[in-house]
Amino acid sequence: MIKILVPVDRTAASRTALPVANWLAREMHAEIVVLSVGEHPETPKESGEEEEQLQRIVDEAAAQLHDVRVQRRVRKSGDPVRGILDAIAENGIDLVVRQLTPVRRSRSWHRAPSPTTSCERASSR
């Protein structure tokens, strides 16, 4: 089965990729993997809180997906892009659908082993 990765974070902008991924998954009979990458907190208490927050982010994003199979993943990494690239390799991802982040463009995306599509929020006119 084709797997589409949708990385989400705490921002509303990260969810702009969800409708595109949902449509692609239905058309391609694919499965969506929703991923949130967090930091390595210093204490066990902070770690538990971070884990809960990441899980909540993933669950809220997954709730916006309909008529497709969804996997939820949470990962901790010092670098979000590195965490996403590792998840791509570990989960057999075929396509990444992500939000366009003009402020934080990363050169690391050219190393992604799967095709990557970026989505931009439509401007209100």
C-alpha positions, -999 to +999 in steps of 0.1 A: +000+000+000+012+035-008+021+056+023+017+094+024+034+112+053+019+144+066+041+161+092+022+185+115+032+208+143+016+232+167+008+257+140-024+260+121-004+264+089+009+228+092-027+216+087-030+231+052-015+199+038-042+177+053-070+182+027-045+176-001-032+145+015-067+133+022-077+137-015-045+121-027-049+091-004-085+085-015-075+088-052-045+066-048-060+041-023-031+051+000-026+053+037-018+085+055+009+086+083+004+117+104+036+127+122+045+152+148+082+157+158+091+172+191+122+180+211+141+160+237+130+175+270+154+176+299+133+160+326+110+129+327+080+152+336+087+175+306+091+144+284+057+131+294+041+165+288+058+168+254+046+133+245+010+142+254+011+174+235+026+157+204-001+130+206-028+156+209-015+174+178-015+141+158-049+131+170-064+166+161-049+163+126-060+127+121-096+138+130-096+160+099-090+130+076-119+111+062-124+079+043-088+069+044-066+047+066-045+067+091-015+059+112-005+083+140+032+087+148+050+108+174+088+112+173+114+131+193+144+146+176+167+176+182+160+187+146+125+184+131+137+179+095+160+151+106+131+135+126+109+137+095+136+122+072+142+094+097+104+087+098+104+086+060+130+059+060+116+039+089+080+038+077+084+031+040+070+065+030+062+070-007+052+106-007+054+135+017+027+163+017+037+192+039+029+229+044+050+255+026+071+273+051+088+303+034+104+315+066+120+282+075+130+267+042+154+239+047+180+227+024+177+193+041+145+185+021+165+178-011+178+147+008+143+132+013+141+097-001+105+102-012+089+128-034+077+159-015+048+181-023+043+214-005+009+231+002+003+267+007-027+282+025-050+299+000-051+337+006-085+352+014-096+377-012 
